[in-house]
Amino acid sequence: MVRSGITTYLLIIVVVIFSLATIGCSQKDEPEVMTISTTTSLYDTGLLEDAIAPAFKEKTGIELHFIPKGTGAAIQDAKNGAADAVLVHAPSVEFSFIENGYGLSRKVIAYNFFTIVGTPEDPAGIKASDPITAMKKIAEAGREGKAIWVSRDDGSGTNVKEQALWEMAGFDYEKIKNEPWFRNTGTGMGKTLLYTNNIGGYTLSDMGTYLKYRKDGLIDLEVLVDKGEELINIYSIIAVNPEKSGRNNLDRVIEFEKWLSTEGQQILANYGLKEYGRALFYPVSQADERTYQWIVEHGFFDDNGRKTECPKKYRYGDLNFLES
Amino acid sequence: MFEEPINAFHLIFSSQEVYEIALRSIKVSGVATLMALCYGLPLGLIIGFFRFPGRVQLKSFFNAMLGVPTVALGLLLYLMLVPKGPLGSLGLLYTENGISLGQSLLVAPIIVSFIANSIEAVEKDIRELAYTLGASNLQASLSLIREASNGVVLSTIAAFNRAISELGIAIMIGGNIFVRDGAYNTRVLTTAMQMYVSRGETDIALALGLILIGIVFTISSISNYIHGKLAGD
């Protein structure tokens, strides 16, 4: 009786020490690792984990760890030194990230289009209008009590685009978001689509998440507006400045950026073709003349009068940067 | 309506990844529970046995910690473990060991409270009985521990079940990392479930949820069985 109590306790301690020791030793032959904070809408399509990471690992042996966060949180992660790079889609936020010295060597890698989706009844009558007119019509119908707008309001890239659209339509997002026809979910794209579907409203969605949910029969929402340069959605990768992050993976990040802008482009182009019958992302290297102009207009930064994806003083490595 | 989950089950049991994720869940939360036992058990015994100033406050502190929200604890730990944070140099962010550490902090109060309470509940009767039978002080205490072993087993199961079912710490400290054949994966059942839900693949999420429930039930049953055997001896 006396002994069993003590033995049990000793046993537990031994087991703990043993298991901690095993964990310490059980790491396989330690491959190189790169941590990239990214946006949920990109992550949830499966592109990064199912296509990009395996291909890059096969080529270089480097493991890519993607941490899904909103664009805002992804950048916060980078500032905290938890990421080697960010893969995001909010050029205005990216610009201040770079300007503040956190980001280096930004490369635009892909684009697609946001889409305004809504209930098939379309009470505001926005089908086939241009995006700005559509936003105006929704606000008007909303104030008459006929339509509901659903906003993510989570600082994500999609939300940043939405705010810009309201701005262009002549509304103040901070004011309009408190009106009764304006609902804020504060959550990811998928849940926001489900909510919009349930209440028969409108929302702004990225194409990837929408197609996935639509194909799985989770929502009846229809694409009502998907044309117009205002809806362009530009994805880019930014290396985190090692001086700010205290990490030393910069050369690997540059290698990844180079790969993404060359071989990786075809992987981007093919992703989703089989499953959805259409591409979810378009590689920037294959953009036609007009779309390229839109990318320049909405996704490039001004560098002494020239438009470029990354201003000269923030460049690093032997990458080719797009300029116009 | 159940056709989809059944299909998902076929899909899932033919997938190597799911085994890996389920095993990681058990391992990470098992280590967390053992770590918690390591410091929770002595603490619980001390609070249960001894009367010292501040004991009541200490006990209410652990009782209050029973209900700590996992997201709050997860966020706090994230801020501590982030490379620029005070404990960043440990390199525990986005690792299995990081999750274990966080979960052990989460479940330790369960162990402390359960054990302290179960000792208190039997203390007076047993001690008196032991003295009557001529036991020394030490012997009386040890027979108390034996009587309280119910509490130890129950608290261990409860702690493990809470650890393996929580999401907040696993997602914030673990990051749901998964690379095929990767060496540093941190995806566990709960984070995988939340990912599949947000991907809209609810059938797979549901199947993973059933696996999780299965693990919890199995572990509870096995422990109960073993404990029953031991108590029967």
Interface residues (C-beta under 8 A of the other chain):
Chain A: M1 V2 S4 G5 T8 Y9 I12 I13 V15 V16 S19 L20 I23 Q27 K28 D29 E30 P31 V33 T35 T40 D44 G46 E49 A53 P54 K57 E63 L64 H65 F66 I67 P68 D77 N80 G81 A82 G188 G190 K191 T209 K212 Y213 D216 L218 S245 G246 R247
Chain B: G30 V31 L34 M35 L37 C38 L41 V82 P83 K84 G85 G88 L93 Y94 E96 N97 L138 Q139 L142 S143 I145 R146 S149 G175 N176 I177 F178 V179 R180 G182 A183 Y184 M195 V197 S198 R199 G200 E201 T202
